[in-house]
Amino acid sequence: MRSCCTHETDRPAAASKKTEPALARKLGGDAVFRYLTTFFAFSILAILALMLYEMTGESLPAIKEFGWKFVGSKDWDAVQGHFGALPYLYGSVVSSVLALLLATPLSIGAALFITEVAPGRLGALVAPLVELLAAIPSVIYGLWGVLVMAPWLQSTVQPFLIEHFGFVPFFEGAPYGVSMLAAIFILMIMVVPIITSITREVLLAVPQSQKEAAIALGATRWETIRVAILPYGKSGILGAAILGLGRAIGETMAVTMVIGNAPNISLSLLSPAYTMPSVIANEFAETTSKLHASALMEIGLILMVVTLVVNALARLLIWSVSRSAQGGAA
Amino acid sequence: MMQSVTCRKIKNHLMSGVMLACTLAVLIPLGLIFFHILKMGVSSLSLDFFTHVPAPTGEPGGGMANGMFGSALMIAGASLIGLPIGILGAIYLSEFGGSKVSTVIRFAADVLSGTPSIITGMVAYTLLVVPMKGFSGLAGSVALAMIMIPIVLRTTEEQLKMVPGSLREASLALGVPFWRTSLKVTLRSALSGVLTGILLAVARIAGETAPLLFTALGNQFWSKNVLQPMAALPLQIFSFAIAPYEDWHRLAWAGALVLVTVMFALSLTARYFGRMKQAG
C-alpha cells in the first residue's frame, strides 16, 4: 500500500490523471454510479415509449386507410388489400370470456379448498404445485392441446354434443377437433393456475378476526366462507379473474395451435375460429404488402391497449384489497 | 336464516365436496398434461435428440441439438442486455429514486410485464429485423430481454428494500463510498434473493415462443451466427407439433420433456436460493 502511494506521488501529475477514467475523475465514483443507475432505470421508460411509438407509427397506414371500418369489417384479403379485424376481435373476446367464465368458479373453489378446507399439509402440498403449473410455457399446453385434447374432443365430446344438443346453434356443425371449443378449454386450463394462486393470496389476506367472528356466532365452515371470507375478498377475487382475462386475451401459441385458424364469425363453438394474437403469429413473418404488415400492427396495437386497460383494472382491484387488509391490521 | 342445524350441516358438507371437486377439476387436466409429456417424452428421447439436428422431412431420427444451442445462446444474449438494465434500474429505484419518478418507472415495468409477449416480437422485428434486412438471433435476444427486464427489476427491487438501512449506514460510516456500499454491501446481502429473481426470469424466457416467431424465425440447421436466423427449442416444438408427421410429433414431445425438466430445475434452484435467504 505504502509503496504504491509513494509510487503515485513520484509520477508526474499528468500521467496519474490519465489512469483514471475522465468522467470518474471529474465527478467521483458516486456521481458516476448515480448517473449510471438513473440511465438504466429510465431506459425502461424509453423501452415502453419506443414500443408504443413503433406500434402506433407502424399502424398509421392502416388506421388512415380504414379508420373505424377496420374493427367493423370482416373482410381480410391480403391480395385485394382489404383488411377488417372483426373475426379476430370476435374470436379473442369469445374464447377468453368463455374460458374465464369456466375458470373463475373452479379457481375460487380450488383456492377456498386450499386455504380453508384442506387439512394443513394437503393445502401446503397443492399450493406450490399450482404455482409450478402457472410457469409451464404455453407452447407445451399447445402441444398437448393439438396432439391429445383436440383428437379426444373430435372423437368423443363433439359427436356427443352434436347428437344431443345439435339443435342449439352453439353446438351445430361437424366435429373438427381444432375449434373454438378447444381454444376455450386450453385457455381455461392455462388461466386456472394463475387465478387460483392470486385468489389464494387474496384469501390469505382476509384478517383472522373476520373468520373468528363468524365462527363465534356459530357459523359452519361454509357459512363462514359465505358471510365473512368471500365478501371481504370480493374485489380481490374479481381482480384475479380480470388478470386471468388479460393473460387469456394475449395468449398466443396454445390458442394458435388448437383454434383452427379460420376467420369465421360463427355462433357454433365447434367451428374453427381465429384470434388477434393468432393471426399475428401466422401472418406477420410473411406479409405480402406494407398495408398487410400495418394492419397486423394495428391488431397488435389494439391487443396492447386492451391488455393494458385490463391489467390496470385488475391491479387496482387487487391493490385495494391488500391495502385495506394492511389498514385493518394496523 | 331459520334453517335447521341438520340442513346447515348438510349444506356445509355439500359445499366442501364442491370445493374438493373444483380442486380435482383444476388438477386433473394438469396431471394429464404431465402424464402425456412423461409418457411420450421418455419413449421418444434418445441420445440423438441431444446430438443431432432435425432430420429432413419424412426421414426418421434426428434431434433438436441446434434448438437447444440456439435457445441457450439467445437466453445468454437476453441476459447480457436485460440483467444490467434490470439490476441497476432496481438499485436506482431502491437507493436513489424519488417517489414520483419511481412510481412512473414501476408502472412502466408493470405495463411491460403485462404486455402479450408476441408484441415484444413485433417491436423487435421493426427495430432490428427490418433495418438489418433479415431475421436474426440477435433480434430474438432483444425480444426476450424486453420480457426479462421487468421481472428482474421488480424482484431485485423487492430484495434490495429488505436489506436493513443500518447495514448501509455501517458501511458508509466506515468511509466506504456510496457506490461501493450499494454494490458490495446492499446488493451482496440481497444476492440470493436477486439470484432467485434472475433464475425465474430465465425460466420464463426459456419457454417463450411467440417473441421468437418473427425475430429468430427458427432454423433447420446448425446456426451459430447471431446475425442469421437461429433455431430455438420452443420454436421447434411448435413447428413440429403442428406438422403432419408422426416422427416429428415424437420429437416435439421429447423437446417438451427437456424444456419442462430444465424449467423445473430452474424453479427448484430458485426456490433453494429463496430458502437460503430466509434461513440466513
Chai-1 contact restraints between the chains, C-beta under 6 A:
chainA,res_idxA,chainB,res_idxB,connection_type,confidence,min_distance_angstrom,max_distance_angstrom,comment,restraint_id
A,G29,B,P177,contact,1.0,0.0,6.0,A-B,restraint_1
A,G29,B,W179,contact,1.0,0.0,6.0,A-B,restraint_2
A,D30,B,P177,contact,1.0,0.0,6.0,A-B,restraint_3
A,D30,B,F178,contact,1.0,0.0,6.0,A-B,restraint_4
A,D30,B,W179,contact,1.0,0.0,6.0,A-B,restraint_5
A,F33,B,W179,contact,1.0,0.0,6.0,A-B,restraint_6
A,T37,B,L88,contact,1.0,0.0,6.0,A-B,restraint_7
A,T37,B,I91,contact,1.0,0.0,6.0,A-B,restraint_8
A,T37,B,Y92,contact,1.0,0.0,6.0,A-B,restraint_9
A,T38,B,Y92,contact,1.0,0.0,6.0,A-B,restraint_10
A,F40,B,I85,contact,1.0,0.0,6.0,A-B,restraint_11
A,F40,B,L88,contact,1.0,0.0,6.0,A-B,restraint_12
A,F40,B,G89,contact,1.0,0.0,6.0,A-B,restraint_13
A,A41,B,G89,contact,1.0,0.0,6.0,A-B,restraint_14
A,A41,B,Y92,contact,1.0,0.0,6.0,A-B,restraint_15
A,A41,B,I105,contact,1.0,0.0,6.0,A-B,restraint_16
A,S43,B,I85,contact,1.0,0.0,6.0,A-B,restraint_17
A,I44,B,G89,contact,1.0,0.0,6.0,A-B,restraint_18
A,I44,B,I105,contact,1.0,0.0,6.0,A-B,restraint_19
A,I44,B,A108,contact,1.0,0.0,6.0,A-B,restraint_20
A,I44,B,A109,contact,1.0,0.0,6.0,A-B,restraint_21
A,L45,B,A108,contact,1.0,0.0,6.0,A-B,restraint_22
A,L48,B,A108,contact,1.0,0.0,6.0,A-B,restraint_23
A,L48,B,V111,contact,1.0,0.0,6.0,A-B,restraint_24
A,L48,B,L112,contact,1.0,0.0,6.0,A-B,restraint_25
A,M51,B,V123,contact,1.0,0.0,6.0,A-B,restraint_26
A,E54,B,V123,contact,1.0,0.0,6.0,A-B,restraint_27
A,E54,B,T126,contact,1.0,0.0,6.0,A-B,restraint_28
A,E58,B,T126,contact,1.0,0.0,6.0,A-B,restraint_29
A,L106,B,C22,contact,1.0,0.0,6.0,A-B,restraint_30
A,L106,B,A25,contact,1.0,0.0,6.0,A-B,restraint_31
A,L106,B,V26,contact,1.0,0.0,6.0,A-B,restraint_32
A,G109,B,M19,contact,1.0,0.0,6.0,A-B,restraint_33
A,G109,B,C22,contact,1.0,0.0,6.0,A-B,restraint_34
A,A110,B,C22,contact,1.0,0.0,6.0,A-B,restraint_35
A,A110,B,T23,contact,1.0,0.0,6.0,A-B,restraint_36
A,A110,B,V26,contact,1.0,0.0,6.0,A-B,restraint_37
A,L112,B,M19,contact,1.0,0.0,6.0,A-B,restraint_38
A,F113,B,M19,contact,1.0,0.0,6.0,A-B,restraint_39
A,F113,B,L20,contact,1.0,0.0,6.0,A-B,restraint_40
A,F113,B,T23,contact,1.0,0.0,6.0,A-B,restraint_41
A,V117,B,S16,contact,1.0,0.0,6.0,A-B,restraint_42
A,V117,B,M19,contact,1.0,0.0,6.0,A-B,restraint_43
A,L133,B,L30,contact,1.0,0.0,6.0,A-B,restraint_44
A,P137,B,G207,contact,1.0,0.0,6.0,A-B,restraint_45
A,V139,B,T209,contact,1.0,0.0,6.0,A-B,restraint_46
A,V139,B,P234,contact,1.0,0.0,6.0,A-B,restraint_47
A,V139,B,I237,contact,1.0,0.0,6.0,A-B,restraint_48
A,V139,B,F238,contact,1.0,0.0,6.0,A-B,restraint_49
A,I140,B,A256,contact,1.0,0.0,6.0,A-B,restraint_50
A,L143,B,I237,contact,1.0,0.0,6.0,A-B,restraint_51
A,L143,B,A241,contact,1.0,0.0,6.0,A-B,restraint_52
A,L143,B,A252,contact,1.0,0.0,6.0,A-B,restraint_53
A,L143,B,A256,contact,1.0,0.0,6.0,A-B,restraint_54
A,W144,B,I33,contact,1.0,0.0,6.0,A-B,restraint_55
A,W144,B,H36,contact,1.0,0.0,6.0,A-B,restraint_56
A,V146,B,A241,contact,1.0,0.0,6.0,A-B,restraint_57
A,L147,B,H249,contact,1.0,0.0,6.0,A-B,restraint_58
A,V148,B,H36,contact,1.0,0.0,6.0,A-B,restraint_59
A,I189,B,P29,contact,1.0,0.0,6.0,A-B,restraint_60
A,V192,B,V26,contact,1.0,0.0,6.0,A-B,restraint_61
A,T220,B,R8,contact,1.0,0.0,6.0,A-B,restraint_62
A,T220,B,N12,contact,1.0,0.0,6.0,A-B,restraint_63
A,R221,B,N12,contact,1.0,0.0,6.0,A-B,restraint_64
A,W222,B,N12,contact,1.0,0.0,6.0,A-B,restraint_65
A,W222,B,M15,contact,1.0,0.0,6.0,A-B,restraint_66
A,G250,B,P116,contact,1.0,0.0,6.0,A-B,restraint_67
A,T252,B,I118,contact,1.0,0.0,6.0,A-B,restraint_68
A,T252,B,A210,contact,1.0,0.0,6.0,A-B,restraint_69
A,M253,B,T209,contact,1.0,0.0,6.0,A-B,restraint_70
A,M253,B,A210,contact,1.0,0.0,6.0,A-B,restraint_71
A,M257,B,I242,contact,1.0,0.0,6.0,A-B,restraint_72
A,P277,B,I118,contact,1.0,0.0,6.0,A-B,restraint_73
A,I280,B,I118,contact,1.0,0.0,6.0,A-B,restraint_74
A,A281,B,L213,contact,1.0,0.0,6.0,A-B,restraint_75
A,F284,B,F214,contact,1.0,0.0,6.0,A-B,restraint_76
A,A285,B,F214,contact,1.0,0.0,6.0,A-B,restraint_77
A,G300,B,I119,contact,1.0,0.0,6.0,A-B,restraint_78
A,G300,B,M122,contact,1.0,0.0,6.0,A-B,restraint_79
A,L303,B,P116,contact,1.0,0.0,6.0,A-B,restraint_80
A,M304,B,T115,contact,1.0,0.0,6.0,A-B,restraint_81
A,M304,B,I119,contact,1.0,0.0,6.0,A-B,restraint_82
A,T307,B,G114,contact,1.0,0.0,6.0,A-B,restraint_83
A,T307,B,P116,contact,1.0,0.0,6.0,A-B,restraint_84
A,L308,B,V111,contact,1.0,0.0,6.0,A-B,restraint_85
A,N311,B,G114,contact,1.0,0.0,6.0,A-B,restraint_86
